[in-house]
């Protein structure tokens, strides 16, 4: 999630728009019953596209980046477990790492996807790569159908087991988006930018209108688009499982295509948000949890006005967390691997001086 090359401004701007939607989506989730259609619509594409971009940027991922993500999870899981207890969102203090707190599922899943990318990059035989990717995609598509049975079986070992445990279900559900991003080349992405014509816009517009109407008639689409539930949570009477999977992946890819085509390639405030998307992602739940603990602050506000205020709040939060001053302040926190190396080097230097002094 670090700054990309100036040639990738479109990607950076896309990340900026998506991280805003992450913040906005989490804010309106506090009043989800009022803005359910908007909430589900955002969830239909914003994380799939974010994950696709993460895959695109993971072509040269190194082991230290995976270690940094693991350390981030350790640090921020403890921090948010403590925070939600202090502000009253949770009644008991939890210190476990089994179920990622709120947004941190993405960090856990990203560790797995990066490890997959790291391994695929080191496979020299093309057929073996195809076999591995095919297996991952097949398991990803089928996983939600068998999720309930798998969890029930594993509960005999761990009674607390669920599809949220170590974000395993989301890791599988969203893996195809990461793999598409990982294998798409810069040249193909550039062709994708210019391949969208009037028919494409009309098609996407029709899909958006249809989706908004479909959301109103299908109350379980949230569970489908979240990617964290088994089929029993989003399958209605007479629904076909493969039809639901096609709906999820098809809508996400089509809307992602539209956004990738539409976002500007010029430097803007979106670029700044995209360049600092990791900071925004890690810290924005502080504001979300405060609002979650005090929903009455905006409860009496007319719903359209409240939605505007939540949108403005998401913009302000994104701007604050993307500011240079704050990013200088938290630079060591969001790079724990590098921070530990610096501490190790300092301690080693101090120990070496003391050893030399003792010898003399």
MOGISUL-V507419 format. One record per pair of residues at least 12 apart in sequence whose C-alpha atoms are under 6 Angstrom apart, sorted by the first residue. I is the first residue (numbers start at 0). GAP is how many residues later the second one is. Records with the same first field share a line. If there is no record, write none. Layout:
I->GAP / GAP
This chain:
0->276 / 277
1->273
2->272
8->256
9->255
11->259 / 262
12->257 / 258 / 261
14->259
15->254 / 255 / 257 / 258
17->28
22->291
23->290
26->261
29->262
39->182
42->182
43->181 / 208
44->207
47->129
48->207
50->127
51->125 / 126 / 129
52->128
54->123 / 126 / 127
55->125 / 126
65->45
67->269
80->13
88->204
97->67 / 68
98->65 / 66 / 67
104->62
108->62
136->39
139->32 / 33
143->86 / 87
144->86
146->83
147->82
168->59
169->57 / 58
172->54
192->68
219->14
272->49
275->46
279->41
